[in-house]
């Protein structure tokens, strides 16, 4: 944790990060491990996720709330999927946008929340980070390690997949 603390300037932010780290590190590891099936890769994903969280620490107001928990899970899932994607280039394993990620339970009683929860992990992540948590495409690009244009295209694809999901469950847009 000392490495992370050196990346943070203010004592208040250090305290906030320490609380986030202690509260969510095991959950984030569980998420990454469930995707990667490998402890070493899961640790790498969680480390990268915490570095991303540090970059967006100012957006976290409460530590023990559903939004922060979902954010931590989504970032860990993103980083795990990035590792999985990078391994695709080193092996014959097939990877697609439809690769299942960690299941999250969205608040709601059907409709939009059901449609979002049925999206592939990558699409679900960008939709939630963009529209539920208010990150800009530029911020998402930095967080996910992509260009702003790539993030915009990913959001567009996610919206199309969400529209298809909504039609399948009989919801109107």
Secondary structure, 3 states (H helix, E strand, C coil): CHHHHHCCCCHHHHHHHHHHHHHHHHHHHHHHHHHHCCHHHHHHHHHHHHHHHHHCHHHCCCCCCHHHHHHHHHHHHHHHHHHHHHHHCCCCCCCCCCCCCCCCCCCCCCCHHHHHHCCCHHHHHHHHHHHHCCCCHHHHHHHHCCCHHHHHHHHHHHHHHHHHHHHHCCCCC
